[in-house]
Amino acid sequence: MIGKIIHEIRKQKGLTLSELAKRAKVSKSYLSNIERNLNQNPSIQVVNRIAAVLGVELDDFFDTGKNINNQQEIDQDLLDLVKELKETGIEKEQIKDYRTLIEFIKWQHQKASVEKA
């Protein structure tokens, strides 16, 4: 599972298997085994180096529900929301007042995810 995510991000970043292996200081065959899920339990140090080279957070590899391509769209949506909030005069400190609403939306999302499973 982690291997597929690493593979997708590597391809998205335009890196070859050899380039990533060299930059992360792991053998090409070891990285290949990780990507093909032949090695499903790589060390945290190796995964951390791979994440650093790919420019992602370590936990991005473990979020199995995350779609890498959709993440960029979501990030842009969040940036647009922040811009819109600024344009309406809402300051960063005032966003705390909306925490209850945000928590409710988060709860609804979690509830929907559980119902799908």
C-alpha positions as CSV (number, residue, x, y, z in Angstrom):
1,M,0.0,0.0,0.0
2,I,2.8,2.5,0.9
3,G,4.6,1.4,-2.2
4,K,1.8,2.4,-4.5
5,I,1.6,5.8,-2.9
6,I,5.4,6.3,-3.2
7,H,5.2,5.2,-6.8
8,E,2.4,7.6,-7.6
9,I,4.1,10.6,-6.0
10,R,7.4,9.7,-7.6
11,K,5.8,9.6,-11.1
12,Q,3.9,12.9,-10.3
13,K,7.2,14.5,-9.4
14,G,8.8,13.2,-12.6
15,L,11.5,11.2,-10.9
16,T,12.8,7.9,-12.2
17,L,13.2,5.0,-9.8
18,S,17.0,5.4,-10.1
19,E,16.9,9.1,-9.3
20,L,14.7,8.7,-6.2
21,A,16.9,5.7,-5.0
22,K,20.1,7.7,-5.4
23,R,18.7,10.9,-3.7
24,A,17.2,8.9,-0.8
25,K,20.4,6.8,-0.4
26,V,18.7,3.4,-0.9
27,S,19.4,0.8,-3.5
28,K,17.3,0.8,-6.6
29,S,16.2,-2.8,-6.1
30,Y,15.2,-2.0,-2.5
31,L,13.1,0.9,-3.6
32,S,11.6,-1.2,-6.4
33,N,10.6,-3.8,-3.9
34,I,8.9,-1.2,-1.8
35,E,7.0,0.3,-4.7
36,R,5.9,-3.2,-5.8
37,N,4.9,-4.0,-2.2
38,L,7.3,-6.9,-2.1
39,N,8.8,-5.2,1.0
40,Q,5.7,-4.0,2.9
41,N,7.6,-3.0,6.0
42,P,10.5,-0.6,5.2
43,S,12.2,1.1,8.0
44,I,11.0,4.4,9.2
45,Q,14.4,5.9,8.4
46,V,14.1,4.8,4.7
47,V,10.5,6.0,4.4
48,N,11.5,9.4,6.0
49,R,14.3,9.9,3.5
50,I,12.0,9.0,0.6
51,A,9.4,11.5,1.9
52,A,12.1,14.2,2.2
53,V,13.3,13.7,-1.4
54,L,9.7,13.7,-2.7
55,G,8.9,16.8,-0.7
56,V,6.0,15.3,1.2
57,E,5.1,14.7,4.8
58,L,5.8,11.2,6.2
59,D,2.1,10.7,7.1
60,D,1.1,11.3,3.4
61,F,2.3,7.7,2.8
62,F,0.0,6.3,5.4
63,D,-3.3,8.0,4.6
64,T,-4.8,5.3,2.5
65,G,-8.0,7.2,1.7
66,K,-6.0,10.1,0.2
67,N,-6.1,10.6,-3.6
68,I,-2.8,12.4,-4.5
69,N,-4.3,14.2,-7.4
70,N,-7.3,15.4,-5.5
71,Q,-5.1,16.7,-2.7
72,Q,-3.8,19.5,-5.0
73,E,-7.4,20.5,-5.8
74,I,-8.4,20.5,-2.2
75,D,-5.4,22.6,-1.3
76,Q,-6.4,25.1,-4.0
77,D,-9.9,25.1,-2.6
78,L,-8.6,25.9,0.8
79,L,-6.5,28.7,-0.5
80,D,-9.5,30.1,-2.3
81,L,-11.5,29.9,0.9
82,V,-8.9,31.8,2.8
83,K,-8.7,34.4,0.1
84,E,-12.5,34.8,0.2
85,L,-12.5,35.1,4.0
86,K,-9.9,37.8,3.8
87,E,-11.9,39.7,1.2
88,T,-15.0,39.6,3.4
89,G,-13.0,41.1,6.3
90,I,-12.8,38.0,8.5
91,E,-9.5,37.9,10.3
92,K,-7.5,34.9,11.2
93,E,-8.3,35.3,14.9
94,Q,-12.1,35.3,14.1
95,I,-11.9,31.9,12.5
96,K,-11.7,30.4,16.0
97,D,-15.4,31.6,16.4
98,Y,-16.3,29.3,13.5
99,R,-14.7,26.3,15.2
100,T,-18.0,24.8,16.3
101,L,-19.2,24.8,12.7
102,I,-16.0,23.3,11.4
103,E,-16.1,20.6,14.1
104,F,-19.7,19.8,13.0
105,I,-18.7,19.5,9.4
106,K,-15.8,17.3,10.3
107,W,-18.1,15.1,12.4
108,Q,-20.5,14.7,9.4
109,H,-17.6,13.8,7.2
110,Q,-16.3,11.1,9.6
111,K,-19.9,9.8,10.0
112,A,-20.3,9.5,6.2
113,S,-16.9,7.7,5.9
114,V,-18.0,5.1,8.5
115,E,-21.3,4.6,6.8
116,K,-19.5,3.9,3.5
117,A,-17.3,1.3,5.1
